[in-house]
């Protein structure tokens, strides 16, 4: 049993790729700092920036996951997200990617019938 319970914490192709690239970039920049190589520092930081972009693009291509828990059948890190083309609700990355996804991924307003009695003013 993990400290987080029985949930999937987003072990995806996008997550692993971005993490690996960022780790390599930070390691390269750290080595360049120790060696006194300014160009190496900038290259390492460029790899870190590229890691963020690659992770975002993989998320948009369906190799990431939406926020929140997934069904246990989808926990394998190689499972593609079939909803990614239309955008995820409450996902900043999907909203930033363009107007078509932004409309699909926009948070849905709650109706008055779905509010609890305390929130509805009763």
Buried (B, 14 or more C-beta within 10 A) or exposed (E): EEEEEEEBEBBBBBBBBBEEBBEBBBEBBEEBEEEEBEEBBEBBBEBBEBBEEBBBBBBBBBBBBBEEBBEEEBBEBEBBBEBBEEBBBEBEBBBEBEEEBBEBBBEEEEEEEEEEEEEEEE
